[in-house]
Amino acid sequence: VLFPRSLLCRFFTNKIFSSVGEAVADIKSGASVMVGGFGVCGSPENLLPALAKRCDEVEDLNTIVLSCGNDYDLANLLKTGMVKRLTTSFVALSPTINKMYSEGDLELELIPQGTIAEKVRAAGAGIPAFYTPAGAGTIYQEGGFPISFEKDGAIKLFTTPKPTGVFKHHSYVQETALSADWSLISAKRADTIGNIQFHGSAQNLNIDAGKAAKHTIVEVEEIVPVGELDPDHIHLPGLYVERIVCPEHFNKPIEFMTVDTGKEAQHLPPNRERIARRAALELKDGMTVNLGVGIPTFTPSFLPEDVEVNFQAETGFWRVGPFPKPEEIDPDVINAGAQIVTGLDGHSFMSSADGFGMIRGGHVDVTMLGSLQVNKFGDIANWSVPNEATKGMGGAMDLVASPAKCIVMMEHTDKRGNPKLLEYCNFPLTGKYCVNMVITDLAVFTISKAGFTLEEIAEGVTLEE
């Protein structure tokens, strides 16, 4: 049966809601709510405050977020007491979350960032479970990490062990799909039947979150007539979308304003500059490289002029470029450290699930990241310090479990002078048997079955040091 186009358009316009309050009015106590975005980039900045206003009637929400930003809209939702459990990969930038967690006001379930993205993607695709190398042999897989505390500080609830499987002599963690009752996501534009178009890094979890819930609500900057969006540029088909709302105002917050002012950049401390300069020598023309936050982000500054490297951000960005000029700032173009950046010619954006798939699938040549400890087996610990505020593992567990060459860049000792290269790590592990090279401010080491091998000593440093 063929229906007139005009009739179909009228039928689907009931997806458009007049206000964000009306759009979230049916979310009830005990619901699971998935929130799109990475930090504040692509976060539904209007839907979250609208939901927070319903704090007198809604409670015990289970909220799923890829990575928490600073104390912005998500933290304000948590402050209302509506949220019972938060499932995420990273909370270090939110003092509110750490305070609520440590004081027993919030359950916190930490999952590697790439694993969350893939769990959500699997849910939308009808895949009940899968195996991933991320976290195998760590406390994440073995269980025993605190989910919640009593008011007196006693641990109330622990994580439980996850099933594992062995494939081609390697251990993998079994993960189940992660769906939700509601998804709240943000996009650039929609047409009147719900086809959605995202912009830049704001694809992140938004695309897959839009597919993984029973009900998907999208706030957009613009609604256009059906047929106006190029079918080749629709990222989320309208069949996944139940409600659309176009708020009057978007603040488009920026987590880390990083701008190229044209002035000479501030120098790194000499010991850290030494690490970044030496690490740049490991990168060859044409490589695809993932850079962790901290010292690794300075490595591109020391590349030879004749070497062009494709830098990749696991949040879904290939050929990441330098910081923008003031007139080039785009809040929706960020790297994995939530810094505002640009893209080189030929750059592309994708979902976070695809960004991590690039890494786990062996399509990235090198991953560089910082660490708290590395041991002689190539184990790395870089996400948690006992008796200190929880940060979360972010994407590190996925990065070190990939086939890419893993280079750790860190100072040789901690602030107290304690060595960071050890026989055995005493912090919770990020990954096992994964580090290939360590570059410190004193020396360069490779790691094999024989343990550490000293390859180079930095200029002016003695063997005794």
N, C-alpha and C positions, 0 to 999 in steps of 0.2 A: 504494500500500500504506500503510495506516495503522498506526502503531506506538503501543502504549500509552505514555501520558505517563511513567509510572514507569520504563519500560524506557529511554526516551530520556534521562531524567535520570541514570540509572545509567551510561549509555554516555558521557555528556559529563563525568562527575565525574573522569575521568582527566586532565582539564586542571589539577586542583588538586594542587600539589606541597607536600610537608610542610615543606620548608626552602628558603631562598634558595640554599644551596650545591647542593642537588639540582637546582634550576631552571636554574642556569648551568653544570651539569657537562658539557654537550655542546659548549660553545663551544671551538673549536679554533684553533690557531695560524694566522695569516694571514686570519682572519675579519674582516669589516666589522661593526662594532657601532654602531648608532645609539642615542643616549641622549636620552631626553626631558627636558623641563624648560627653564627659562630661568634661568640661574645656578643657585641652589639651590632655587628655587621649582618644585615638581613634579619634582625630580630623584629618580631611584630610589636613595634613600639606603641601602637595604639590599642591593640587587642589586650595586651597584658594589663595595662592600667584599668581597662574596662572590666576585666575579670576581677581585679583586686577590689573594685568597688562593691563586689558582691560578697565580701568577707563575712557579713552577718548571717548569710544563708548557705554558704558553701564552705565545706571543710574536708580534710583528709584526702586532698588531691595527691596523686602520684605524678610528678612532673619529670619529663624526659628532655634533656637538653644536651646538645653535642659538647659544648664547652662554655663555661660561664664567664661573662665579662666582668667589668667592674660593677660597683653597686648602682646599677641602673634599674630598669623596669622589672627584671626578674627578681632582684633582691627585694624590691618594694613589694612584690607579690608574696615573697616568703615572709616578710615582716608582718604581714596580716595574720599569719598563723594558719592560713588556708592549706598549706602544703605539708603533708605528712612525710613524704619521701621524695628525694631528689636523686635522679639517676643521671650521671654526667661523667665526663672524663677529667675535668680540670676546674678547680675552684680558687686557685691561688690569688686571683685578682679581686676576690670579693671577701672583705673582712666580715661582712654580715653572715655569709654562709658558714665560714669557719667558726664564728662565735655561736651560732645556733646549733651547729653540729656538736661542738665540744660541750655545750651546756645542756644537751639532751633535748633540744627543741626541734630537731630535724634528723630524720634518717637519711644517710648519704650512701648511695651505692656507686662506687667508682668502677668504670669500665674503660678499657683503652679506647681512644678516640676513633681509630679506624674500625674497631670492633663494633662500637655503637652504630657507626654509619652503615656497616654491612648488616647488622642485625635489623636495622630499620629497612634497608633495601630488601632484605629477604622477606620481611613481613609483607611488604607491598607486592612482592612477586609470588607469594604463596609458598615459600620455601620454609618449612618448619625448623630446620636446623642445618648447621654446616660446621666444618672444621677450619680453624685458623691457627697459624703458628704463634700469634701474638700472646705473650704471657705464659707460655708453656714452661713449667718448672719454677714458676715464681709464686709468691703468696696469692696473687690474683687467681691462679689456677688451683693452688693447694688449699685455699681457704684460710680463715683465721684473721682476716682484717676487720676492724670494727665498723659496723654499719650504724650503730647508735649507742648512746651512753645514757646511764641514769643521771639524775640531777647531782648525785654525789661524785660523779666521775667514773663510776664503775661501768665496765662494758656491758651493755644490755643485749646486743645482738651482733653475731659474727657472720662473715661470709662463709659459705660452705664450699667444699671441693667441687671442681667441675670435671666431668668425664673427659678422658683423653683418648686419642687413637694414634697409632703409629703408621705412617705412610712413607715408604722409601727410606726407612731407617730414621725418620725424624718424628718427633712428638708434636701433636696438634691438640688444641683445646676444642672441645665440642661446645658450640654456642647455639642458643635457640633464638628464633626470630623475636623482634621487639615491636609490638603494635601498640595502639592506644585507642581510647574512645574518641578523643578529639585531637586534631592537629591545628595549631595556630601558626600560620606562616605569613611571610611578607614577600611581595613581588613588585616588579616595576609596573606591569600593566596586565589587564585582563580584558577579554571581550565579554559580551553579554551572556554567553553560554558557558563561561568559566574557563576557557583556554587561557593559560598563564604563561607570561614571559618574564624571566628574571634578568638581572643585570649584574655582570661582573662576578665578584666573589660571593655575592649574595645567593648564588645557587646552593652552596654548601649543603646543609642538611635539608633545606627547604623542599627540594625536588622530591626526595625520597620520603620525607615526613608527610608530604601531601598525598602519598600513595598508601601510607601505612596505618591510617586511622579509619574508623567507621565514619567519622564526620570531619571534613576538612574545611576550615574557615581561612580565607585569604584576605589580607588587607593589601590594597594596591594603590599606587600613586595615580593611576589613570584607568578608566574603563572606556573601551572603544567599541564601536558597533561590530557585530559578528561579521566575519569576512575580512576585517581590516588587518588582522595579524597575518603575517606571512606564515603559511603552514610549516615551512622549513625551520622557522624560528620559534615555534611553540615548544616550551620545555616541559609543560605539564598539561596534558589534555583535559578538557573540561569534564570528562566523565568522572574524574577523581574529586572534583570540587563541588561542595554542597552550598557554600555561602561565600559571597563576595561583598566586601565593603570598601568604600573609597573615602577615607577620612579627609578632613579639610587640611590638616597640618601634619607634616613630617619633619622631625628635628634632625634626622639622619646623624646621630651622634658618632663621634670618632673616638676610639679607645686610645690610640697613640698617634698624635699628630706629628708625623715625620716629614719634614719639608726640606728640599734643597734650596737654600737661600742664595746660593752662588758664592757664599763665603767659604773659607777653608774649614773643613770639618774638624771638630774637636778630636785631638789625638787620643788614642787608647793609651792606658798605662803601658810603659815600655815592655813589661813582661807579657802582657796580653797581645800587644802588637807583634811581638816576636812569634807567638803561637800562630796568629792569623797569617803572617807572612810566610811561615814555613808550610802551613797547611795549603796555601795557594799553589805551592809547587807540586802538589799531588794531583791537581786538576789539569786535564788535557783538553785540547780543542775538540768541541763537539760533544763532550760528555753531558749527561743529564744528572744534576746533583741536587740533593735535598739538604737544606741547611736548617739546623735547629736554632733556637733562640740563643742570645748571648754572644760569646766570642765568634761562633761560626758565621754570624751575619756580617762580620767585617771582612771575611775572606775575599769576596769579590773585589774589594778595593785594592788588593795586592796582586791581582792577576796580570800577567804580561799583556801588553797591548795586542799582540797577535793571537791571543787565546780567547775564544768565545765559548762560554759555557751556558747550557740551558738550565737555569735554576728552576726548581719545581717546589711548589708549596702543597703540602698534603691536603689542604683544605679545598683544592681543586683549581690549580693555577699552574700553567706551564709557560716557561720563558718569562719569569718574573724580572722586572726591570728595577731601576734605581728609584730613590725617593722622588716625588714630583716637585716641580716648581710650584710656587703658590697658586698660579692660575690653572694648574693641572690637577688639583686635588679632587679626588672622587671617593666619597666615603665607602663605596661599594667595591673598591679595589684594594685588597689588603694581602699581606703575606701571612704565614702561619703564626707570626708573633703579633698579629693584629695591628701591624704598622701600615700606614698608608704608603702605597708604592705605585709604580707604573708598570706597564707591560712592554717588553721589547717587540719589535716588528715580528709578526707571526705568532704572537702569544694567543693562548686559548684558555677558556674557563670550562669547568665541569663540576659535577657534584662532588661532595667529600668522599662518597663511596668510590667513585671513579678515581679520585685523587689518591686514595690509599690503595686502590687496586693497581695503579701504576707501580707502586712501591712493592707491594707483596708479590706482584706478578713478575718481578725481575726486570722491569723496564727502566729502572733508575740505576745508574752506574755506581754512585757514591752517596752515602749519607754521612753528614758531619754533625755531631752533637756534643754538648757538654756533659759532664758527669760529676758525681760526688765521689765515686769509687770505681776502680776497675781491678779485677784480680788476675792472677797468672793463667787462669783458664779462659780468659776472654769474657768473663761475666761482667755485667755492668749494673750499677746501682745509681740511679739519677733522679728518682721521683719522690722519695720519702725519707725523712730523718726521724727516727724514733723520738717521741716526746716533744716534737715540734708540730706546728700547725700543718694540717694536711694540704698538699697542693693538688694531688691527682697526677696520674701518669701521662695525661695528654696523649700525644700520638707516638711517644717514644717506644712503647712496647711493639707497635706495629713496625716502626722504622728498623729497630735492631733485629727483628725476626725476618727481615727481607733478605733476598740474595745479594743485595748491594754490598759493596765494600764498606765496612763500618769504621769510621775514623773518629776517635774521641779527642776533643780539644779541651784541655783543662790545665789549670795551674797545678804544679807538682805537689803542693801541700795545701791544706785548708788554712783558714785564717788563724788557727791556733798552732800552725806548724806541723800538724799531723800529716803523715803521708797519705796520698790518695791512691797510690798503686800498692796493692796488698796481696798477701798470699790468699786470703779469703775475705770476701766482702762481709761486713757486719751490718749493713743497711739492707732494707728489702730490695731484692733484685728487680731489674727492669727486663733483663734477658740473660740467657745462658749461652756460653760458647759462641759469642757473636762479634766481639770486637777484634778487628784485624790490626789496627794501628792506634797508638796513643801518641799525641803530640803535646808536650808540656812546655813550660817556659825554660826548662833545663835540658830536655833531651827528647829524642824520638825513639819509640819502641815498636817492634812488631810482636805479635803474639801467635804462638803455634802450640802444638802439643808439648813442646819442650818448655813452654812458659814464656816469660818476657825475654826478648832479645834486644839489647841496646844497639841501635843502629847509628845514632848520631849524638854528639854532645854539643849543646849550644855554645857559640863563641863566648869565651871568657868564663865558662863553667868548667870545673874540675871533675874528674871521675869520682873523687871522694864525695863531692856535693851530690 
